């Protein structure tokens, strides 16, 4: 017993000595960035210990079931719809040849350029009394039958046609790169195309499909603008109601914690299913060869693939362009130009700050000598999995506490009256964006950095050049493509973000997303068209860039 105990103590001491030896400033910097990014989640966890607010049990008795029921209805309904549209279109463009296939391949990604709340505004106008659908039917001398989409079914439809490209992109990448010999062997055995897809390709593609689906569901749970406009109670609308209408931060925190639990359950499910399914393919066998068909069948495939593009992009954009012509004189003025420049400026500052954090996190972990530090560094990118409203609440808690302490200290000790130092400032907003979108910057930079051979920086270090100088002189020029793509992607995500911005933006600052939301909330949906179009056309650039990256792979 004594020998065993002595052995354990010796092992612990040995590990501590090794940890002390391997710990350097890069390790400390890495952990500092991870803690800085994880602060919102830590703040929510600490706040939970204070107990629920006064209205929590009233909410549990009257509203919580509605929040849970609607959120899970959206999860299951959107899953069903995006799987049909995303996987179906991915298989058709990867497996078959038909007219305008190349054009439709990248057009299918464009719905990602339109935020779901903007799609909701457009479709509400299409189906409303006096809307575009009624005008078209009257022009065709047809009877107008109004379709009410301002409910949870309409919300599920809007979210699905906005988000299905996540599943399409991941599925198409798999189908294009999957070994062609599997399908050839299936055909030689007399198995039909339909059966081969469901019995062979679909099970093999499941990890890629689920990965895209998880992104869709996280966006569904993050949505606020569309759900609020359609009058559907979800966790995110409940968080806003608890914080702003009921003025109960504790209740908002409890709802945020429940939402975090659901999101991380989805992430763990995705990790679990990927772990239990391993697919190996023979790359030497080449890609899947596209099949030709009869002319009627080719045109049928064309129309099937075109439908999601029309629903997800052309109809909402067409509606917005029509509204823009009607309201241009009223909306497009010097104030709107200044608003746009302000919005672009915030997005640019945030993208640069976020890319800096991501780059430092990647290279500090690389320069550290501690085993497992790279795995710890990846905890810093989990903010993307947390809905924007939750990130905002998690940041408001510590900033409010610090500002109150700062104001009291300055007043008591120095007799100076001051205002908030962080809360309600641009600093807090940029920090929140960085937490939320660090993963968006981290992934392209990391994938580019991994392509740089370790021998290049190692040779520089052997000549006595330090890590930081080696990075600036040698590695930065080699990864600048990944850094540029990260800047663009974060810029667009910040431009589109709504719930986080609504909670944290300073009173004197506005963005295009908030302006469009304000117009829609004030029953001025047509006026929301021009700020919405600015967001869409700016967001189209990285979508096309993404498609080019996929083609090169």
Secondary structure, 3 states (H helix, E strand, C coil): CHHHHHHHHHHHHHHHHHHHHHCCHHHHHHHHHHHHHHHHHHHHHHHHCCCCCCCHHHHHHHCHHHHHHHHHHHHHHHHHHHHHHHHHHHHHHHHECCCCHHHHHHHCCHHHHCCHHHHHHHHHHHHCCCCHHHHHHHHCCCCCCCCCCCCHHHHHHHHHHHHHHHHHHHHHHHHHHCCHHHHHHHHHCCCCHHHHHHHHHHHHCHHHHHHHHHHHHHHHHHCCHHHHHHCCCCHHHHHHHHHHHCCCHHHHHHHHHHHHHHHHHHHHHHHHHHHCCCCCCCHHHCCCCCECCCHHHHHHHHHHHHHHHHHHHHHHHHHHHHHHHHHHHHHCCHHHHHHHHHHHHHHHHHHHHHHHHHHHHHHHHHHCCCCCHHHHHHHHHHHHHCCHHHHHHHHHHHHHHHHHHHHHHHHHHHCCCCCCCCCCCHHHHHHHHHHHHHHHHHHHHHHHHCCCCHHHHHHHHHCCCCHHHHHHHHHHHHHHHHHHHHHHHHHHHHHHCCHHHHHHCCCCCCCHHHHHHHHHHCCCCCCHHHHHHHHHHHHHHHHHHHHHHHHHC
